[in-house]
């Protein structure tokens, strides 16, 4: 059932609009005694999930027993992030998701279903895992709150991904990321119906019908003036709610270019991006746009690590961002990478496949570190002076006789040249 279905490319929803529509949907659900909220972490600061989670606390009060940011493999949110994103939610309600330990396998999607969904690329049963609090917490409402936006692993972020990846475990996350990478990002990004989406939805249909999960999904895009606007809000408990949000996200977040840029400059907001694990959105969200032999320049003032997880950071440093055949061979030959398939998938996602040059300009990683994983290094101060973000606009720019394409936040969209994207 869909409780809220509001959105269009021209729609602008204020925070008070969001509160109003969320309140109406929660009224329609009826009284609840034990509620769990599953919002995103700080990597989705612009999703409007922060205000929506605060509104949920305002509505339910003491009935909101638990708030678990869907971290996936990310590090727990420090106090400053919690205060910034969820200012009115008591810290006593925050639960940290531990993807390595605090999960339960609720069932397996059969191998024959997985093989058919992936066109034979992956033929093993997929373990559906989630945090124990969801499965065993006895809640009478689980609100999964988040943003639908193009995504490298599954095509479009959120919905069942928030459950099985956002609160998932090692095996489920590793295999899901690897399935997406092996199938190919270009075949999935910007699409709602993908092999991994079918697998996750099948897991939800098979194993989670008894769980009182309701999805609160936003679509956020550029407002045309250098800022952001909330273009849609969709609340419900069926596949339709995601499909409606995904349709709008494709219109709002997908930039189709008539010309493939020879140079793309991407800025990684220091508040949001601290690792290449997150910052490589600059690569995989633009790779379908950049011309052959082109260059991607990544201005990354706060990037100081490769992985969010210490073990994954070690693996990235060990194997680097190489081509897909090299990474796949490394998986075959090395047990440590085989046991961390999400890391292997990330290495593929972060590769240019030697088609274009990636010049990383980090504030906290050395030239030696950057070059050791396969990227070119750029001096942040020099490149920031050449491409002063305060003087750039999203899209095409020209400075000192050089024409380039600028993106102020790669997390909010997907860019492709028409020749590289086919429906």
C-alpha positions as CSV (number, residue, x, y, z in Angstrom):
1,X,0.0,0.0,0.0
2,X,1.2,3.5,-0.8
3,X,0.4,6.2,1.9
4,X,2.1,9.1,0.2
5,X,2.8,9.5,-3.5
6,X,3.9,13.1,-4.2
7,X,6.6,14.2,-6.6
8,X,7.5,15.6,-10.0
9,X,10.6,17.2,-11.6
10,X,9.2,20.7,-10.7
11,X,7.9,19.8,-7.3
12,X,9.5,21.6,-4.3
13,X,8.8,20.2,-0.9
14,X,9.7,22.2,2.2
15,X,10.5,20.6,5.5
16,X,7.1,21.6,6.7
17,X,5.6,19.8,3.7
18,X,7.6,16.7,4.6
19,X,6.4,16.9,8.2
20,X,2.8,17.3,7.0
21,X,2.8,14.4,4.6
22,X,4.8,12.1,7.0
23,X,2.3,12.9,9.8
24,X,-0.7,12.0,7.5
25,X,1.0,8.7,6.6
26,X,1.7,7.8,10.2
27,X,-1.8,8.7,11.2
28,X,-3.1,6.3,8.5
29,X,-0.9,3.5,10.0
30,X,-2.6,3.9,13.4
31,X,-1.2,3.9,16.9
32,X,2.2,2.1,17.5
33,X,3.9,1.1,20.7
34,X,7.4,0.1,19.7
35,X,8.9,1.8,16.6
36,X,12.3,1.3,15.0
37,X,13.6,3.9,12.6
38,X,16.3,3.0,10.0
39,X,17.6,6.2,8.4
40,X,20.9,6.5,6.5
41,X,24.2,7.6,7.9
42,X,26.0,10.9,7.2
43,X,26.9,9.9,3.7
44,X,23.2,10.7,2.8
45,X,23.2,14.1,4.6
46,X,21.3,15.7,1.8
47,X,18.6,13.1,1.6
48,X,16.2,14.9,4.0
49,X,16.2,11.7,6.1
50,X,17.6,13.7,9.0
51,X,14.5,16.0,9.3
52,X,12.2,13.1,8.6
53,X,13.8,11.0,11.4
54,X,13.4,14.0,13.8
55,X,9.8,14.4,12.7
56,X,9.3,10.7,13.4
57,X,10.6,11.2,17.0
58,X,8.3,14.2,17.4
59,X,5.4,12.1,16.3
60,X,5.9,9.0,18.3
61,X,7.8,10.3,21.4
62,X,8.5,7.4,23.7
63,X,7.1,4.9,21.3
64,X,10.2,5.4,19.1
65,X,12.4,3.0,20.9
66,X,15.4,2.6,18.5
67,X,17.1,4.6,15.8
68,X,19.7,2.6,13.8
69,X,21.5,4.4,11.0
70,X,21.9,1.9,8.1
71,X,25.7,1.9,8.1
72,X,26.4,-1.1,5.9
73,X,30.1,-1.2,5.9
74,X,30.6,2.4,7.0
75,X,32.0,3.5,10.4
76,X,29.6,4.5,13.2
77,X,28.5,8.1,13.2
78,X,30.5,10.2,15.7
79,X,28.6,12.6,17.9
80,X,29.1,15.6,15.7
81,X,27.5,13.8,12.8
82,X,24.5,12.7,14.9
83,X,24.1,16.2,16.2
84,X,24.2,17.6,12.7
85,X,21.9,15.1,11.0
86,X,19.6,14.2,13.9
87,X,19.7,17.2,16.2
88,X,16.4,16.4,18.2
89,X,16.9,12.6,18.4
90,X,18.2,11.6,21.9
91,X,21.5,9.8,21.6
92,X,20.2,7.2,24.0
93,X,18.0,5.9,21.1
94,X,20.9,5.5,18.6
95,X,21.9,1.9,17.9
96,X,25.2,1.1,16.0
97,X,25.0,-1.5,13.3
98,X,27.9,-4.0,13.4
99,X,28.1,-5.7,10.0
100,X,30.7,-8.2,11.1
101,X,29.0,-9.5,14.3
102,X,25.5,-8.4,15.1
103,X,23.5,-10.0,12.2
104,X,21.3,-12.9,11.5
105,X,20.8,-14.9,8.3
106,X,17.0,-15.1,7.8
107,X,17.1,-17.3,4.7
108,X,18.7,-17.9,1.3
109,X,17.5,-16.9,-2.1
110,X,18.0,-20.1,-4.1
111,X,20.9,-20.5,-6.4
112,X,18.6,-21.1,-9.4
113,X,16.9,-17.8,-8.8
114,X,20.2,-16.0,-8.5
115,X,21.6,-17.6,-11.6
116,X,18.5,-16.6,-13.7
117,X,18.5,-13.1,-12.3
118,X,22.2,-12.6,-13.1
119,X,22.1,-14.3,-16.5
120,X,24.4,-17.0,-15.1
121,X,27.1,-14.6,-14.0
122,X,26.6,-15.7,-10.3
123,X,25.1,-19.1,-9.5
124,X,25.3,-19.5,-5.7
125,X,22.4,-19.0,-3.2
126,X,22.4,-15.5,-1.7
127,X,22.2,-15.2,2.1
128,X,19.6,-12.6,3.3
129,X,21.1,-11.0,6.4
130,X,20.0,-8.2,8.6
131,X,20.7,-6.8,12.0
132,X,19.2,-8.8,14.9
133,X,17.3,-5.8,16.1
134,X,15.1,-5.8,13.0
135,X,14.5,-9.6,13.2
136,X,14.2,-10.1,16.9
137,X,13.2,-6.6,18.3
138,X,9.5,-7.2,18.4
139,X,8.7,-3.8,16.9
140,X,5.2,-3.1,15.6
141,X,6.6,-0.6,13.0
142,X,10.0,-0.4,11.2
143,X,10.4,2.8,9.3
144,X,13.1,2.5,6.6
145,X,13.9,6.1,5.7
146,X,16.1,7.3,2.9
147,X,16.8,8.6,-0.6
148,X,16.4,7.0,-4.0
149,X,19.3,8.0,-6.2
150,X,21.4,6.2,-8.9
151,X,23.7,3.7,-7.4
152,X,26.7,1.7,-8.6
153,X,25.9,-1.7,-6.9
154,X,22.2,-2.0,-7.5
155,X,21.1,0.6,-10.0
156,X,19.0,2.7,-7.7
157,X,19.7,3.1,-4.0
158,X,17.4,2.4,-1.1
159,X,14.2,0.3,-0.6
160,X,15.2,-3.3,0.2
161,X,18.9,-2.4,-0.1
162,X,18.5,-0.4,3.1
163,X,17.5,-3.6,4.9
164,X,19.8,-6.3,3.4
165,X,22.8,-4.1,2.8
166,X,22.4,-1.1,5.1
167,X,21.8,-3.5,8.1
168,X,23.3,-6.6,6.4
169,X,26.2,-8.9,7.3
170,X,29.6,-9.7,5.8
171,X,28.5,-12.5,3.5
172,X,25.4,-10.8,2.2
173,X,27.1,-7.5,1.6
174,X,30.2,-9.0,0.1
175,X,28.3,-11.1,-2.4
176,X,25.8,-8.4,-3.2
177,X,28.5,-5.9,-4.1
178,X,30.4,-8.6,-6.1
179,X,27.2,-9.5,-8.1
180,X,26.8,-5.9,-9.1
181,X,30.4,-5.4,-10.1
182,X,30.5,-8.7,-12.0
183,X,27.3,-7.9,-13.9
184,X,28.6,-4.4,-14.8
185,X,27.9,-0.9,-13.5
186,X,27.1,0.5,-17.0
187,X,24.3,-2.1,-17.3
188,X,22.7,-1.1,-14.0
189,X,23.3,2.5,-12.9
190,X,20.1,4.5,-13.2
191,X,17.9,1.4,-13.6
192,X,15.3,0.2,-11.0
193,X,15.1,-3.3,-12.3
194,X,18.5,-5.0,-12.0
195,X,19.7,-8.5,-11.1
196,X,20.6,-7.5,-7.5
197,X,17.4,-5.6,-7.0
198,X,15.4,-8.7,-8.1
199,X,17.4,-10.8,-5.6
200,X,16.9,-8.4,-2.7
201,X,13.2,-8.0,-3.5
202,X,12.8,-11.8,-3.7
203,X,14.4,-12.1,-0.2
204,X,12.0,-9.5,1.2
205,X,9.0,-11.3,-0.4
206,X,10.2,-14.7,0.9
207,X,11.3,-13.9,4.4
208,X,10.1,-10.6,5.6
209,X,6.3,-10.5,5.0
210,X,5.8,-10.6,8.7
211,X,8.0,-7.7,9.5
212,X,6.1,-4.3,9.7
213,X,8.4,-2.4,7.3
214,X,7.2,0.8,5.8
215,X,9.5,2.7,3.5
216,X,9.8,6.5,3.5
217,X,11.6,7.5,0.3
218,X,12.8,10.9,-0.9
219,X,14.0,12.2,-4.2
220,X,16.4,15.1,-4.0
221,X,17.9,17.0,-6.9
222,X,19.4,20.3,-8.0
223,X,17.2,23.4,-7.7
224,X,18.8,25.1,-10.7
225,X,20.4,27.8,-8.5
226,X,23.3,25.9,-7.0
227,X,21.3,24.3,-4.2
228,X,19.1,21.3,-3.7
229,X,15.3,20.7,-3.7
230,X,13.2,17.9,-2.4
231,X,11.3,16.8,-5.5
232,X,9.4,13.8,-4.2
233,X,8.2,11.9,-1.1
234,X,6.9,8.3,-1.3
235,X,5.7,6.3,1.7
236,X,4.4,2.7,1.6
237,X,5.1,-1.0,2.1
238,X,5.0,-2.3,-1.5
239,X,7.3,-2.5,-4.5
240,X,5.3,0.3,-6.1
241,X,6.5,2.9,-3.7
242,X,10.1,2.3,-4.8
243,X,9.3,2.1,-8.4
244,X,7.5,5.5,-8.3
245,X,10.4,7.1,-6.5
246,X,12.9,5.5,-9.0
247,X,11.0,6.9,-12.0
248,X,11.3,10.4,-10.6
249,X,14.9,10.0,-9.6
250,X,15.8,9.0,-13.1
251,X,14.3,12.3,-14.3
252,X,15.8,14.4,-11.5
253,X,19.2,12.8,-10.9
254,X,20.3,11.6,-14.3
255,X,22.2,14.1,-16.5
256,X,22.4,12.9,-20.1
257,X,25.2,14.8,-22.0
258,X,25.3,15.4,-25.7
259,X,29.0,15.8,-25.6
260,X,31.5,13.6,-23.7
261,X,33.8,15.9,-21.6
262,X,37.5,15.5,-22.1
263,X,37.9,16.9,-18.6
264,X,35.7,16.5,-15.6
265,X,36.4,18.2,-12.2
266,X,34.6,16.8,-9.2
267,X,34.6,18.4,-5.7
268,X,34.2,16.2,-2.6
269,X,32.6,18.1,0.2
270,X,34.9,17.8,3.3
271,X,32.0,17.3,5.6
272,X,30.8,14.3,3.6
273,X,33.8,12.6,2.0
274,X,36.7,11.2,4.1
275,X,37.7,8.1,2.2
276,X,38.0,6.9,-1.4
277,X,35.4,4.3,-0.5
278,X,32.9,7.1,-0.5
279,X,34.8,9.6,-2.7
280,X,35.0,7.2,-5.6
281,X,31.4,8.2,-6.4
282,X,33.3,10.8,-8.4
283,X,34.6,8.0,-10.6
284,X,31.7,5.6,-11.1
285,X,29.0,8.3,-11.3
286,X,30.9,10.0,-14.2
287,X,32.6,7.1,-16.0
288,X,29.8,6.9,-18.5
289,X,30.3,10.5,-19.4
290,X,34.0,11.0,-19.7
291,X,35.6,10.8,-23.2
292,X,38.2,8.2,-24.0
293,X,41.7,9.4,-23.0
294,X,40.0,12.1,-20.9
295,X,40.8,13.1,-17.4
296,X,38.9,13.2,-14.1
297,X,40.2,15.6,-11.5
298,X,39.0,14.9,-7.9
299,X,39.3,17.7,-5.4
300,X,39.3,15.9,-2.1
301,X,40.3,18.1,0.8
302,X,39.4,15.7,3.7
303,X,40.1,12.3,2.1
304,X,42.5,10.6,4.4
305,X,41.9,6.9,3.9
306,X,40.9,4.4,1.3
307,X,38.5,2.1,3.2
308,X,35.9,2.9,5.9
309,X,36.7,-0.5,7.5
310,X,40.3,-1.2,8.5
311,X,40.5,-4.5,6.7
312,X,39.0,-3.1,3.5
313,X,41.4,-0.2,3.7
314,X,44.3,-2.7,3.9
315,X,43.0,-4.6,0.9
316,X,42.6,-1.5,-1.2
317,X,46.2,-0.6,-0.4
318,X,47.4,-4.1,-1.2
319,X,45.6,-4.6,-4.5
320,X,44.8,-1.1,-5.8
321,X,42.2,0.1,-8.3
322,X,43.1,-2.0,-11.3
323,X,41.2,-3.2,-14.3
324,X,38.3,-5.6,-13.9
325,X,40.3,-8.6,-15.3
326,X,43.2,-7.9,-12.9
327,X,40.8,-7.7,-9.9
328,X,38.9,-10.8,-10.9
329,X,42.2,-12.7,-11.2
330,X,43.3,-11.4,-7.8
331,X,40.0,-12.8,-6.4
332,X,40.8,-16.2,-7.8
333,X,44.4,-16.2,-6.6
334,X,44.0,-14.6,-3.1
335,X,42.0,-15.8,-0.2
336,X,41.9,-12.5,1.7
337,X,40.3,-10.8,-1.3
338,X,38.0,-13.7,-1.9
339,X,36.8,-13.4,1.7
340,X,36.0,-9.7,1.2
341,X,34.2,-9.5,-2.1
342,X,32.8,-6.1,-1.3
343,X,36.3,-4.8,-1.4
344,X,36.9,-6.5,-4.7
345,X,33.7,-5.0,-6.1
346,X,34.9,-1.6,-4.8
347,X,38.2,-1.9,-6.6
348,X,36.3,-2.5,-9.9
349,X,34.0,0.4,-9.2
350,X,36.9,2.7,-8.6
351,X,38.8,1.8,-11.8
352,X,38.8,3.8,-15.0
353,X,39.6,0.5,-16.8
354,X,42.5,2.4,-18.2
355,X,40.1,4.3,-20.5
356,X,40.7,7.7,-18.8
357,X,43.0,9.2,-16.2
358,X,42.0,9.7,-12.6
359,X,43.9,12.5,-10.9
360,X,43.2,12.5,-7.2
361,X,44.0,15.6,-5.2
362,X,43.6,14.6,-1.5
363,X,44.1,16.7,1.5
364,X,45.3,13.9,3.8
365,X,46.8,11.1,1.6
366,X,50.3,11.3,0.2
367,X,51.4,11.2,-3.4
368,X,53.0,7.9,-2.7
369,X,49.8,6.5,-1.3
370,X,47.7,7.7,-4.2
371,X,50.0,6.5,-6.9
372,X,50.4,3.1,-5.1
373,X,46.7,2.2,-5.8
374,X,46.9,3.2,-9.5
375,X,45.8,6.8,-9.6
376,X,47.7,9.9,-10.6
377,X,48.3,12.4,-7.9
378,X,47.5,16.1,-8.0
379,X,48.5,18.9,-5.6
380,X,45.3,20.0,-3.9
381,X,46.4,23.7,-3.5
382,X,47.5,24.0,-7.1
383,X,44.4,22.3,-8.5
384,X,42.1,24.3,-6.2
385,X,43.6,27.5,-7.5
386,X,43.2,26.3,-11.1
387,X,39.6,25.2,-10.5
388,X,38.2,27.5,-7.7
389,X,35.0,25.9,-6.7
390,X,33.4,29.2,-5.5
391,X,33.7,30.5,-9.1
392,X,32.4,27.4,-10.8
393,X,28.9,26.3,-11.7
394,X,27.6,22.8,-12.1
395,X,27.9,21.7,-15.7
396,X,30.1,23.2,-18.4
397,X,32.7,25.9,-17.5
398,X,35.5,27.7,-19.3
399,X,38.6,29.1,-17.5
400,X,41.9,30.3,-19.0
401,X,41.0,28.8,-22.4
402,X,40.1,25.4,-20.9
403,X,36.7,23.9,-21.2
404,X,35.6,21.3,-18.6
405,X,32.6,19.9,-16.8
406,X,32.2,20.6,-13.1
407,X,30.2,18.5,-10.5
408,X,29.9,19.9,-7.0
409,X,28.5,16.7,-5.4
410,X,28.8,13.3,-7.2
411,X,26.5,11.6,-4.6
412,X,23.4,13.4,-6.0
413,X,23.4,12.2,-9.6
414,X,24.6,10.1,-12.5
415,X,26.2,11.5,-15.6
416,X,26.4,9.8,-19.0
417,X,27.1,10.5,-22.6
418,X,24.2,9.4,-24.8
419,X,26.4,6.9,-26.7
420,X,27.2,5.1,-23.4
421,X,23.7,4.6,-22.1
422,X,21.1,2.4,-23.6
423,X,17.6,1.7,-22.2
